[in-house]
């Protein structure tokens, strides 16, 4: 009798326990003032141990820690210095996403539901477009890269400092609503087709742009996007590139240290707050592992925000996240960039990467980093940089610094 009662109790409780499982894909939103930005989040795990991934097209940004207990969900993203807290009630998650000390966004989520639209109901916008702009960095045009499968679209805007990350969304009510949320500032891009073949782009309900097919942009004489290899330079390329700053443990590292002598050196201007720097970090680490034995050294100059200077918690998590083995130095705050690197000219893109020959002189500079969302531009950039590194390693110039 006791056994029957025990089994009956188990089966009575089991559906409730199953209902509490968060595993699967969720349609979520964060709200920034009056702007509601949709995105998807994937939850997984067993028991109280939960992991969450912010989904942007093919990109995933996964929590470093997480738990789900008594209907309360907490996800920590240490490398972003952010946290998601939400409560499950009536099949919905409601709570707040806290972005460090900068912002707290109301958060809401419900189980994912696929679109019922077919390809016949949706205009085609796939392909490469250009957007004429006047950016603070001196750019005259950006690229707008679009992939489409029926009502589903993934896209990215590529600027001199890199791309926006994947903007993903669907066609609804006569327009495409594409969004991006990877733990930083929310993006919402509304795209409407025009009768003349152009696109109207509206970012976060405020900024308005017009996108033109690339072939038409050239025919109309519109300016080309900035070449990232020509955006930044140095005042005197005959002088060695100098740096001398403390690393995360307080040890001073200088370009004159023995480890850099007669080596090809990549100097990466970065910051753990910078989304495009998160894209670049795993690529640089892969380069380091591949070419270190042949004479490549890398050093990151990470300019961190004032509130992070106290303990560098986010930067340490950034280093751990990408398994970075090369030195990471902390020269100061982002506003001090030009003052700390006075040899540079037009240094205003995050990240920017300097490539030094074995003589310590700058041989090339690349502004920004096009992440995976940029598709072919991302692949081409990685090939070009790898080719440049191999060419510099093949040189046997030895000169005192």
C-alpha positions in Angstrom: 0.0 0.0 0.0 2.8 2.4 1.0 4.6 1.7 -2.4 1.4 2.5 -4.3 0.9 5.7 -2.5 4.6 6.7 -3.2 4.2 5.9 -6.9 1.0 7.9 -7.1 2.7 10.9 -5.4 5.6 10.7 -7.8 3.3 10.7 -10.9 1.3 13.5 -9.5 4.4 15.7 -9.0 6.2 14.7 -12.2 4.0 16.8 -14.6 4.6 19.9 -12.4 8.4 19.3 -12.4 8.3 18.9 -16.2 6.3 22.1 -16.6 9.0 23.9 -14.7 11.7 22.9 -17.2 13.1 25.8 -19.2 15.0 23.8 -21.8 14.3 25.0 -25.4 14.1 28.1 -27.5 12.3 31.2 -26.3 11.0 34.4 -28.0 12.3 37.2 -25.8 12.3 41.0 -25.6 14.2 43.7 -23.7 12.7 47.2 -23.5 14.9 50.3 -23.7 12.7 53.2 -22.8 9.9 53.0 -25.3 11.8 50.6 -27.7 10.9 46.9 -27.5 13.6 44.8 -29.0 12.9 41.1 -29.8 15.5 38.4 -29.8 15.7 34.7 -29.0 17.3 32.9 -26.1 18.0 29.2 -25.8 17.9 27.7 -22.3 19.4 24.3 -21.4 20.6 22.4 -18.3 19.5 19.9 -15.7 18.1 20.5 -12.2 19.1 23.9 -10.9 22.1 24.3 -13.2 21.0 26.3 -16.2 22.8 27.8 -19.2 21.4 30.5 -21.4 22.5 31.6 -24.9 21.4 34.8 -26.6 20.7 33.9 -30.2 21.5 36.3 -33.1 21.2 34.3 -36.3 24.1 31.8 -36.3 25.8 33.6 -33.3 25.4 32.5 -29.7 26.5 34.4 -26.6 26.4 32.0 -23.7 26.2 32.7 -20.0 29.2 31.8 -17.8 27.0 30.8 -14.9 23.3 30.1 -14.3 20.7 28.6 -12.0 17.0 28.0 -11.9 15.4 27.4 -8.4 11.9 27.9 -7.1 10.8 29.5 -10.4 13.6 32.1 -10.3 16.2 32.2 -13.2 19.6 33.9 -12.8 22.1 34.0 -15.7 25.5 35.7 -15.4 27.5 36.8 -18.4 30.8 37.7 -16.7 32.6 38.7 -19.8 29.9 41.4 -20.4 29.6 42.2 -16.6 25.9 41.6 -17.0 23.1 39.5 -15.4 19.6 38.3 -16.3 17.1 37.7 -13.5 13.6 36.5 -14.3 10.7 34.6 -12.7 8.7 31.9 -14.4 4.9 32.4 -14.1 2.1 31.0 -16.2 4.6 29.9 -18.9 6.3 33.3 -19.2 9.6 34.6 -17.9 9.5 38.2 -16.6 12.4 40.1 -15.2 15.3 42.4 -15.8 18.6 42.2 -17.8 21.2 44.3 -16.0 24.1 45.6 -18.2 26.7 46.3 -15.6 26.1 49.7 -14.0 25.0 51.2 -17.3 21.4 50.0 -17.8 18.6 47.8 -16.6 16.3 46.5 -19.3 12.9 45.0 -18.6 12.9 41.4 -19.9 10.1 39.1 -21.1 10.0 35.7 -22.8 7.6 33.0 -24.0 8.1 29.7 -25.8 9.3 30.1 -29.4 6.6 30.0 -32.1 7.7 29.8 -35.8 6.4 32.1 -38.4 3.5 31.0 -40.6 4.3 33.2 -43.5 5.5 31.6 -46.8 8.1 32.9 -49.3 5.3 34.0 -51.6 4.1 36.5 -49.0 7.4 38.2 -48.5 9.5 40.5 -50.8 13.1 39.5 -51.5 15.8 41.8 -50.1 18.7 39.3 -50.0 22.1 40.5 -51.3 24.6 43.3 -50.8 23.5 46.9 -50.3 25.2 50.2 -49.5 24.1 53.0 -47.2 25.3 56.6 -47.7 26.2 58.1 -44.3 28.3 60.8 -42.6 29.7 59.0 -39.6 31.7 60.6 -36.8 34.7 58.5 -38.0 34.7 60.1 -41.4 32.9 57.4 -43.3 30.7 58.1 -46.3 29.1 54.7 -46.7 28.4 51.4 -44.9 27.6 48.0 -46.3 24.3 46.3 -45.6 24.6 42.5 -46.0 21.4 40.5 -46.1 20.6 36.8 -46.1 17.0 35.6 -46.5 15.0 32.4 -46.2 11.3 33.0 -46.7 10.1 35.4 -44.0 13.3 34.9 -41.9 16.1 37.4 -42.5 19.6 37.7 -41.0 21.6 40.8 -41.8 24.5 43.0 -40.7 25.7 46.6 -41.2 29.4 46.7 -41.8 31.3 49.8 -40.8 34.9 50.7 -40.6 35.1 49.5 -37.0 33.3 46.2 -37.8 29.8 45.0 -38.0 26.7 45.3 -35.9 26.6 41.6 -35.2 23.7 39.6 -36.7 20.4 41.4 -37.1 17.8 38.7 -37.2 14.0 38.8 -37.6 11.0 38.3 -39.7 8.7 40.0 -42.2 5.5 41.3 -40.5 2.9 44.0 -41.2 4.6 45.2 -44.4 8.2 45.4 -43.1 11.1 43.4 -41.8 11.8 43.9 -38.1 15.4 42.9 -37.5 17.0 43.0 -34.1 20.3 42.3 -32.2 20.8 41.8 -28.6 24.0 40.1 -27.4 24.3 41.6 -23.9 25.2 45.1 -25.0 23.1 47.9 -26.4 19.8 46.7 -28.1 19.4 47.2 -31.8 16.1 47.3 -33.8 16.2 47.8 -37.5 13.0 48.2 -39.5 13.4 47.6 -43.2 10.8 48.7 -45.8 11.0 48.2 -49.6 10.5 51.1 -51.9 9.0 51.1 -55.4 12.3 52.4 -56.9 14.2 49.3 -55.5 15.8 51.0 -52.6 15.2 50.2 -48.9 14.2 52.4 -46.0 16.2 51.6 -42.9 15.1 52.9 -39.5 17.3 52.2 -36.5 15.7 52.2 -33.0 12.9 54.4 -34.3 15.2 57.4 -34.8 17.9 57.1 -37.4 16.8 56.9 -41.0 18.9 55.7 -43.9 18.4 54.6 -47.5 20.1 51.4 -48.8 20.9 51.0 -52.5 22.0 47.8 -54.3 25.8 47.8 -54.6 25.8 47.8 -58.4 23.4 50.7 -58.5 25.5 52.6 -55.9 28.5 52.6 -58.2 26.3 53.5 -61.2 24.9 56.5 -59.3 28.4 57.6 -58.2 27.8 57.2 -54.5 30.9 57.1 -52.3 32.5 53.7 -51.5 32.8 52.3 -48.0 36.0 53.2 -46.2 38.9 50.8 -46.7 39.8 49.6 -43.2 43.5 49.1 -44.2 43.8 52.9 -45.1 41.8 54.4 -42.2 44.5 54.6 -39.5 48.3 55.2 -39.8 51.3 56.4 -37.9 53.0 59.7 -38.0 56.5 58.3 -38.8 56.6 54.8 -40.2 60.4 54.7 -39.9 60.1 54.8 -36.1 59.5 51.7 -34.0 56.0 51.5 -32.5 56.3 52.1 -28.8 54.2 50.9 -25.8 54.9 50.5 -22.1 52.0 49.7 -19.9 51.0 47.4 -17.0 49.2 44.1 -17.5 46.2 42.9 -15.5 48.6 41.8 -12.7 50.5 45.1 -12.6 53.6 43.9 -14.4 54.9 46.5 -16.9 55.4 45.3 -20.4 57.3 47.2 -23.1 58.0 46.9 -26.8 61.7 46.8 -25.8 61.3 43.6 -23.8 63.3 40.6 -25.0 60.2 38.6 -25.9 59.4 41.1 -28.7 62.9 41.5 -30.2 63.3 40.4 -33.8 59.7 39.1 -33.7 56.7 39.9 -35.8 54.3 41.7 -33.4 50.6 42.3 -33.6 49.5 45.2 -31.3 45.7 45.0 -30.9 43.8 48.0 -29.6 40.9 46.6 -27.7 38.5 46.8 -24.8 36.3 44.2 -23.1 33.3 46.5 -23.5 33.7 46.5 -27.3 31.5 44.0 -29.2 33.8 43.9 -32.3 36.8 43.2 -29.9 34.9 40.1 -28.8 34.7 39.0 -32.4 38.5 39.6 -33.0 39.8 38.0 -29.8 39.3 34.3 -30.7 40.9 34.9 -34.2 43.9 36.6 -32.6 44.3 33.7 -30.2 44.1 31.2 -33.0 46.8 33.2 -34.9 49.0 33.2 -31.8 48.8 29.4 -31.3 49.5 28.8 -35.0 52.4 31.1 -35.5 54.0 31.7 -32.1 56.7 29.0 -32.7 57.6 30.8 -36.0 58.2 34.2 -34.3 54.8 35.8 -33.8 54.0 37.8 -30.7 50.7 39.5 -29.9 50.0 42.1 -27.3 46.6 43.6 -26.5 46.2 47.2 -25.3 42.8 47.0 -23.6 41.4 50.4 -22.7 38.8 49.9 -20.0 36.0 52.1 -18.7 36.5 53.9 -15.4 34.2 51.6 -13.3 36.2 48.6 -14.5 39.6 50.1 -13.6 39.2 49.1 -9.9 39.4 45.4 -10.3 39.2 44.5 -14.0 36.7 41.8 -13.4 35.2 42.0 -16.8 38.5 42.0 -18.6 39.7 39.0 -16.6 36.5 37.2 -17.6 37.2 38.3 -21.2 40.7 36.8 -21.1 39.3 33.5 -19.6 36.4 33.3 -22.1 38.7 33.4 -25.1 41.7 31.5 -23.5 44.0 34.4 -24.3 47.7 33.5 -23.7 49.3 36.6 -25.0 49.9 39.7 -22.8 46.9 42.0 -22.1 47.9 45.5 -21.0 45.7 48.2 -19.5 46.9 51.6 -20.7 43.9 53.6 -19.4 40.4 54.6 -20.3 38.9 54.8 -23.8 39.0 58.6 -23.7 42.8 58.4 -23.3 43.4 56.5 -26.5 45.2 59.2 -28.5 47.1 60.5 -25.5 48.5 57.1 -24.7 49.4 56.3 -28.3 50.7 59.7 -29.7 52.4 58.0 -32.7 49.0 57.2 -34.3 47.0 59.1 -36.8 43.1 58.9 -37.0 43.0 56.1 -34.4 39.2 56.0 -33.6 38.0 52.5 -34.4 37.5 49.7 -31.9 39.4 47.4 -32.4 42.4 48.6 -34.5 45.3 46.3 -35.1 48.9 47.3 -35.9 51.2 44.8 -37.6 54.9 45.2 -36.8 57.8 43.7 -38.8 60.8 42.1 -37.1 62.4 45.6 -36.9 59.5 46.9 -34.7 58.1 49.3 -37.4 54.5 49.4 -38.4 54.0 47.6 -41.7 50.2 47.6 -41.9 47.2 48.8 -39.9 43.7 47.4 -40.0 40.8 49.3 -38.5 37.9 47.3 -37.0 37.1 43.7 -37.3 34.3 42.2 -39.5 32.8 39.4 -37.5 31.1 36.2 -38.7 27.8 38.2 -39.4 29.7 39.8 -42.3 29.9 36.5 -44.2 32.4 36.7 -47.1 33.9 39.9 -45.8 34.8 38.1 -42.5 36.4 35.2 -44.4 38.3 37.5 -46.7 39.6 39.6 -43.8 40.9 36.5 -42.0 42.7 35.2 -45.1 44.3 38.6 -45.8 45.5 39.0 -42.2 46.9 35.4 -42.2 48.7 36.1 -45.5 50.2 39.3 -44.1 51.4 37.6 -41.0 53.0 34.8 -43.0 54.7 37.3 -45.3 56.1 39.3 -42.3 57.3 36.1 -40.7 59.1 35.1 -43.9 61.2 38.3 -43.7 64.5 38.0 -41.9 65.1 41.7 -41.1 66.9 42.0 -37.8 67.4 45.5 -36.4 67.9 46.9 -32.9 65.0 49.0 -31.5 
